[in-house]
Amino acid sequence: MSPPVERAGPPETRRDVITETLHDTDVPDPYRWLEADDEAVAEWTDAQNDYADAVLDTPILERPGDDHGRCSSGNRPTTGRGWSTPTSGPRTTTPTRRRGR
């Protein structure tokens, strides 16, 4: 398996100091600026989309934090409950419900 791809994290998101009082309760709203329809929001959205595209275009085994490589032999970790499919033999069977669960 190739080493993980190094990349910068998601773009920073500006946090403003905005507080609104509702029914005598102060409610902070640091991301209210994202509700505007202006150039700052468009630039932030483009940066977020570029970051998401870069992550989603990375092959799954190279995505940061993924540990799918340890499961690639077909032996999947199980929780012992819920739905399952057999992990050996031909993969032509349908999911089955385990008895007693």
Number of C-alpha atoms within 10 A of each C-alpha: 6 6 9 12 13 9 11 7 8 13 14 9 11 11 12 12 9 13 13 11 9 8 7 7 9 11 12 13 13 14 13 13 15 16 8 10 9 10 9 13 14 13 11 16 14 13 15 16 14 14 17 12 11 11 18 11 10 12 9 13 17 18 18 14 8 11 12 13 11 11 10 10 9 10 11 12 8 9 8 9 11 11 12 14 13 15 11 8 7 7 9 8 9 9 10 11 12 12 7 5 8
